[in-house]
Amino acid sequence: MSGHGTPIKMTARKSGPLTGEAEVPGDKSISHRALIFGALSVGETKITGLLEGEDVLDTARAMRAFGAEVTQHGPGEWSVHGVGVGGFAEPEQVIDCGNSGTGVRLIMGCMATSPITATFTGDASLRKRPMGRITDPIALFGAQAYGRAGGRLPMTVVGAADPVPVRYATPMASAQVKSAVLLAGLNAPGQTVVIEKVPTRDHTERMLRGFGADVRVEETSEGHVITLQGQPELRAQEVTVPRDPSSAAFPVCAALLVPGSDILVPGVSQNPTRNGLFTTLREMGADITFENPREEGGEPVADLRVRYSELHGIEVPPERASSQIDEYPVLSVVAANARGTTVMRGVHELRVKESDRIDAMARGLEACGVRIEEDEDTLIVHGMGPGGVPGGATCASHLDHRIAMSFLILGMAAQNPVSVDDGTPIATSFPIFEGLMRGLGASLERANR
């Protein structure tokens, strides 16, 4: 159900209190990287807690196509026999990355400094997304890319036979761009350097170190500087994938909005480059406590206790955008149920996600009776207070999993049911969303079973 099949309309209705334990899936970003780093390593990498959504499964298939042996042993239990840095074989078939911008961009980086050629495609949503942000920096290593107008998929990448190291300042705050450049740098001689004005999620740097690469991170007058020593031998590891904070956002926000709710979300990543939403929610008055803090797989995690809260609007600092970029859709739903106005600035990256998420949320919220203001870089939501959103609309998901889930969360607290025209994209990142939310007590149904 990655948006390729027949659309399935889904509807959420005003729910009674949500209670119980919400065991959300493994982190999508770390799952992609665990498979990719396992493929680039020598030996057998064992992965526990892998997210088995369509996006990650597409990456597993891609690693097999490049020559790695990727095996599922049980739910969330996988192994990867790697081919080593520079050991990718040329794939015989087109690499279909489905809906995953992370998957295709990281994999392009991986193969850009090997003397092989690969062609990439994806679903209708992914084929609209810009790839120039990746093909521009990998060209500096010596790779060549040939795609559709506007730098869009399908695209063929010809890897560099004699790659050179690169020093690259990212033009936008994007962990995908940073990671693609670092992955390309693995098979280049010397030092590859990436400079960011604003630090983005650092899973790649953490995992590179864990697999044995020499990575140095410093704050300088230029910005956040990551230096990678090229051509290491990565060593296979055992990776425990923490639970995804972007997926946890949905039951967390639902519990905050539905009166009487009290849930526990165990083992959620608390990586400081990913937990901006929880900081924002607490500033809005959310009753969220972090219990049993610990470390799993090199990442800080905690159990989240979440109780219904009456929230108020705030101005979200634009510098927080990179640490909660995927959570703005559901945050806008929370803002609609808060008292007062919530201002979200510095969110232009939402325009080039799986959909134009600013436009998608603005149009859907307006259809549900919420007053919205927007420009290229800003979304302003005029809250209607607890239970104040009229609802009653069918909202377009635009083949975007986070848009679909966000509007379904809205329906759980709105006065009238809220539907999405297609819930199938949810499977790309959160295949158990429907069952998990129903298990907590949410009123959620499909129009055509």
N, C-alpha and C positions, 0 to 999 in steps of 0.2 A: 504493500500500500504506500508507495512513494510518490503518488501523484500521477502514475502512469495509467491507472485503471479507471473504472467507472466511478464518477464522483458519488460520494455518500454524504447526504445532508445530515447534519447532527444538530440537536437542540438541547439546550440547558434551561432548566426551570428553577425558580426560586426554591432553594434547598433548606432543609432543617439543619441543625447544628452538625458540623463536620467533626468527627472524633476518630481516634485511633492512630495507627502508625502508618506513615507514608514512606515506603521503601522505594525511592525513585531510582531510576537506572544509573549505571556508571557514567562518568563524565565523557561527553562526546569528544571534546578536544583531546583529552588524554588517551581515549580509546584509539582515535586515528593515529596518534603519535606512537603509541605502543606497538601497533602493527607495523608502522613504517620503520621505526628504529629496530624492531626485531628483524625485519627484512634486511636492514643495512648492517647487521651484526654478524659475528662469527659464533656459531653454536645455536643452542635452542633457548629462545625466550619463552617463558611461561607467563601467561596473563590471566589474572583473576578479576572478575567483575566487569569484563568488557561489555560495553553497550552493544546490544544486538539489534539496533535500529538499521534501517535501510542504508543510511549514509555510511555507517561504519562497515557494514557488510560489503558495500561497493568498494571500499578501500581494501578489504581483505581479498576480494577477487582481483583487484589491481595488483596487489603484491604477488599473488600467484602468477599473474600474467608476466611479471618481471622476473620470475624464476624462484621466488621463495616458496617454501613448503609451509602452508598455513592450514592448521587443523583445529577443528572444534572438538572438544572432549566432553563437554556437558554445558549446561546453561552458564554462560559467562566465563567458561574455562577454555582457553585457547592456547595453542603453542605455535611458534614461528621458528622454522629453521632458516636462518638468514644466509645471504649470499655475500655479505661483507660490503664495505664501502667501495664503490666503483664496480661492483659485481653484477649489476642489473643486466639481465638478458633482454634482447629486443623482443617486445611482445608481438605475437602473431595476429592478434585481433585489435580492433579499436577498444580503447579503455573507456567504459561508460561509468561516469562518476555520479549518475543519478541526479540528486538534488544538492550535492555537497560541494560548496565553494571551498571549504577547508580541504577536503580530499583532493580535488583536482589541483588546487594551487600548491599544496605541499608536495604532491607527487610530481608535478612539473619541475619543482625545485630539485627534487631527488635525482631525476634523470638528466637534468640540464648539463651536467658536467661529465656524462658518460657518452661514448661515441655510438649512440643508438638513436633510433627514431621511433616516436610513438605518436599516435593520433588519439585525441581526447574528445569526448562528447558528454552530454548529460540530458536531463529532462528539459521541458520547455522553459522552466524558470532559470535553470543554470545556463542555458544557451543565451539568455539575455544579459547575463552578468559580465562586467568588464574584466578581461584578462590582461589588459595592457599593464596593469599594476604589477603583474608577475613577469610578463614577457620582456618588459623594459629592463629590469635589473638582471634577468638571466642572460640577456643579450650581452651584457658587460663581461660575462664569463666566457663568451664565445658561442653561446647557443643561438639557434635561429628558430623563429616561430612563424607559422603561416596559418591564418585563420580568416574568419568572415570579417566583413566590414565592422569597424569599431572594436576590433580585437576580441571578437566573440567566438565561442565554440560553434561547430567543430573546429578543432585546431590541431595542426601537426607541429611537433617540436623536434628539432634535430639537435641532439646534444653535442657539446663541444668536444672535439677530439683532443685538443690541447688547451684545457681551461687555464685561465689566469685568476689569481685572487682578486677580490673586489672590495672597495671601500664605498659604502652606499648609505646615503641619508634618506630615510623613508619619507616620501612626500605627504603621507597621511598616517594617522595612528591605526595600524593594522598588524595584528599578530600574524596573520596569514602571510603578508608580504615579508615581514621580518623572518619568519620561519622558513619560507621558501628560499630566501637568500642564504640563510645559515645552512640549510640542507644542501644547496648547490655548493657551498663552500667546503663541505666535507670532502669532496673529491677534487678540490683544487689545491695546488701547492701553496705554501706560505700562509699568511693570515688573511682571513676575510673579516671585515669590520662592518657592523650595522649600527647606524646612529639614529636614535629616535628622539624627537622633541618631547614626547610624552611616553612613559613606559606603558607597554601593553602586556597582556597576559604572558607569563613567563614559563609556560609548561615546556616549551622547546629547550630553553636553556637548562632548566632543571633536569630534564630527561637526557639531554646530551651529556651532562656531567655524570649522571647515573650510569650511562652506558660506557663511560671512560674517555669522553672527549675533553680536550683542554679548552675551557670556555672561561673568559674573564669579563666581568661586568663592572663598569665604573660610571660615576657621574662626573662629567667634565663641563667646561664652558660650552662645548658643542651640544651637549645633551646627555641622554642615556646611551652609553656606548658598550656594545657587545663585541668582543673579539674572539674569534674561533681559529684555532690552529688546524690547518687542513690536513687531510690524509691520515687520520687516526685509524687504529683498529678498534672498532666498537666491539665490546664484549657482551654476550647475551646476558640477560637479567631476568629476575622474577619481578613482575610488575603487578601491584594491586591498584586497581583503578578506583579512586574515591567516587562518591555519588555526585552527580552533576548539579551544580548550583543553579544553572539555567533551567533545568527541569524542575528542581525543587521550588523554583519561583512560583510555579502554578499552584500546587497545593498550599504553599505558604500564603500566597495572596488570597486564595479562596477562603482560607480559614480566617484571615483578617477581616474579610468582608461579610461573612455569613454569621449572624448573631448566634452566640452560644458555643461557637467552635473552639476546640482545644485539641491540637494534634501534635505528634512528635515526628520529625523528619530526621532519621538517623544518618550519621556518617557522611555529612555534606561537606564538600571541599570548602575550605575557608582561605584559599589562596588570596592574598591581598590584591592581586591583579584581577580578581573575579568577583569579589564580594561587595561591590559597590551598592547593589540593590538593597542588601540587608541594612547597610548604613543609612541609606535614603529612607527606607521604611521606618526605621527607628526614629529618625528625625521627624517623620510625619506622625509619630505617636504610637507606633506598632509595639505590641507586647510580644517581643521575640527574645528568648534567652538562649545562650549557647552553652550546652552542657557537655561534659566529658570531652574536653578538647584533647586532641592527640595527633599523631602523625601516621599516615598510611601511604605507602608508595612514594615517599619523599614529599608528600603534600600535607599541609595542616588540614584537619577535619574536625567537625564537632557535630553533636546532635542538636537539632533546632526544636525548641518548644515554642509553639505559636498559638496565641489565643486571640479571639475576636477583639477588635479594637476600633474605637471611633477615631478617625484620622483627620488631619488637617493638611491643607495645601502648603507647599514650600517652593522655594526656588532652588532647583538642583544645580550644584556647581558644575559648570561645563567641563572642568578638569576631571570630573568623576566619570565622564562618558565612557572612556575606554574600559573601565572596570565593570560596567553594567550595560554594554552596548546591546546585547541580545535581550535584555530585560525591559527595555523601554516600552514595548507593546503592552505587556501586562502591567507595568507601572502606570501607563496611561489609563488603564481600567481602574486601578486603585485610586488614581487621582480623580476620576469621575465620581467615585463614591466618597471622596473626602469633602470636608467643609473648606470652602475657599478655593483659591486658584493655585495650580501647580504649573511652574514654568520649567521647561526642559530645553536647555540651550546646548549648542555644540554637538548636535546629533545628526549632522549631515551624512554620516556614514550609513544611517538608516535608509537613505535614498537608494543605495546600491546593494542591499541585502537580497534575500530570496525574492523579495518584492520591494517596492518603495513603501517601507513600513510606516513612514510618517503619513503619507497619503492614505494608505490602507486603513490605519487606525482612525485618522481624522474622519474619513467618510463613514466608517462603520459606527463610530461613536455619535456622529451627527444623526445618523439614521435611528439611533437609539435615544435621541433627545438630549444629547450633551452638547454644550456650546464649546467650540474649538477655534483656536487661532493657530496659524502656522506660517512659516516661511521656509526657505531652503534649509535652514540650520536650527529651527526652533519649533517646538510643539507646546502650546499652552492649552491646558484643560481647565475649564471652569467647573469645579466640583459641585455636585448636587446633594452632598451629604449622605449619611448612611441610608441605604435603601431608597435613595431618591431618583435613581436612573429609571426612566420609563421602560426602556427596552422595547420588545415587540417587533424587532427587525430581523431580516435575514442578511447577514454580512458576508461579503466576498472574502475568501481566504487567500486568493491570488497564488495558489500552490505553495503557500508559506505556512509551515507547521506552527510557528509561534503566533502568527495572526489568528489561525484557527483556534488554538488553545486559549488565547487571550479573550476572544469573544465568548467562548464557552464559559470561562470564569465569570465574565460579566453577567451572563444569564443566570448564574447561581445566586446572584444578589439583586438582580433587577426586578422591577414590579411585574413585568411580563416576560415570557420566554424570549431567549435570543438564540437564533440559529446561525450556522455557517453553511455556505453552499456546498462545501466539500471538506470533509474531515480526514480524507485519506492521507494528506501530507504529514499528519501527526506521527505516522509510523517512521518517518525519517529519523526522528530524534527521541521519541517517547512512546514506543509501541504499546506500553502497558497503561498509558494515560487514562483511557476509558475505564478499565477495570479498577485501577487504583482509586480514581475519584469516586466511582460508585461505591467502592468498599469503605470509603470515609463517610458516605451518606449523601453524596451529590445526586441530584436528579438530572440524569444525562441519558439521552436516547438517540438512536439512529432512526431516520425516517424510513429507510428501506433495508430491512435485514435480509 
